[in-house]
Every structure is written in structure tokens, then in C-alpha cells.
């Protein structure tokens, strides 16, 4: 499979390593700003060394029962990546940033 020549973060347009599997994945700086609908920062991780997915509120550590998140007002979704780790992809790239 041929890799795309270029790929950019859908939030900030920073160039990222091309990935046909994750065409709308966020750069690390944007992924670090993931928040719930009300702006509370979230953290995502694998549940164990063998994978799985967990989401928590960054400040309290309380569980967050969703994969949905927002970065600069753009709807995103966090999931377990194919070979481990977490990938966050933009869902709605037509919605602009909240200013």
C-alpha cells in the first residue's frame, strides 16, 4: 500500500507522519487538548499492556464513559490504536474552532 505523500493534523495543520489507517489523526499537541463538551480536559490510555481503552478526566481521574471528545470545538473520537496506544481522530472537520 502506498503512503500518502503528506498528511496534516486536521486541527492545526501541522504535518504528521502519513497514515492511511488514521487519515484524520491529531498531532500530539492537539491530542493533549482533548476535552469533553464542557471543556474539561480528558486523558485516554490503554487499560493494560494487552490493550483496551480507558478514558478519564485529567483533573479528578474520574472515569469518562465515552470515546467522544473535542479539540478547539472540533468533534473527535479517541480509540485504541491497532498495535497499541491511543489514536484521536477528528470526526467533524467542517466545524471550525471555537473563538
C-alpha positions in Angstrom: 0.0 0.0 0.0 1.4 3.4 -1.0 1.6 6.0 1.8 0.2 9.5 1.1 2.9 12.0 0.4 1.7 14.4 3.1 -0.7 14.4 5.9 -1.6 17.2 8.3 -3.3 17.4 11.7 -7.0 18.4 11.0 -7.0 20.8 13.9 -3.8 22.9 13.5 -2.5 21.7 10.0 0.9 20.6 11.5 2.4 18.0 9.3 2.2 14.5 10.8 3.6 11.1 9.6 1.2 9.9 6.9 -1.1 7.0 8.0 -3.7 5.6 5.6 -5.3 3.8 8.6 -5.7 7.0 10.5 -6.2 9.8 7.9 -7.6 12.4 10.4 -5.4 11.7 13.4 -4.4 14.6 15.6 -0.8 15.7 16.3 0.4 15.2 19.9 -0.1 18.9 20.8 -3.7 18.9 19.7 -4.4 15.4 21.2 -3.2 16.7 24.5 -6.0 19.3 24.5 -8.8 16.8 24.2 -11.8 17.8 26.4 -15.4 16.9 26.9 -18.2 19.0 25.6 -18.0 21.3 28.6 -14.2 21.9 28.2 -13.0 19.5 30.9 -9.7 18.0 29.8 -9.6 14.3 29.2 -6.8 11.6 29.2 -7.0 8.4 27.3 -4.9 5.3 27.8 -4.8 1.5 27.2 -6.4 -0.4 30.0 -3.4 -2.8 30.3 -0.3 -4.0 28.5 -2.5 -6.1 26.3 -4.7 -3.2 25.2 -8.2 -2.0 25.8 -9.4 1.6 26.2 -10.0 3.8 29.2 -10.9 7.5 29.4 -10.6 9.7 32.5 -11.0 13.3 33.4 -7.5 14.8 33.7 -8.1 16.8 36.9 -10.0 14.3 39.0 -9.1 11.0 37.5 -12.8 10.1 37.4 -13.9 7.7 34.6 -15.2 9.3 31.4 -17.7 6.9 29.8 -17.2 7.9 26.1 -14.8 7.9 23.2 -16.1 11.3 22.1 -14.1 14.4 22.7 -13.5 17.9 21.3 -10.4 19.9 20.4 -10.9 23.6 19.7 -14.6 22.9 19.1 -14.0 20.1 16.6 -15.6 16.8 17.3 -13.1 14.0 17.7 -13.1 10.3 18.7 -10.4 8.5 20.7 -9.8 4.8 20.2 -7.3 2.1 20.8 -4.8 2.1 18.0 -4.2 -1.1 16.1 -0.8 -2.0 17.6 -1.4 -0.4 21.0 -1.6 3.1 22.2 -4.4 5.6 21.6 -5.3 7.5 18.5 -7.6 10.5 18.4 -9.1 11.4 15.0 -11.3 14.4 14.0 -14.8 13.4 13.2 -16.3 16.7 12.0 -13.6 18.6 10.1 -16.3 21.1 8.8 -16.8 22.7 12.2 -14.3 25.4 12.8 -12.5 26.4 16.0 -14.5 28.0 18.8 -13.4 31.6 19.2 
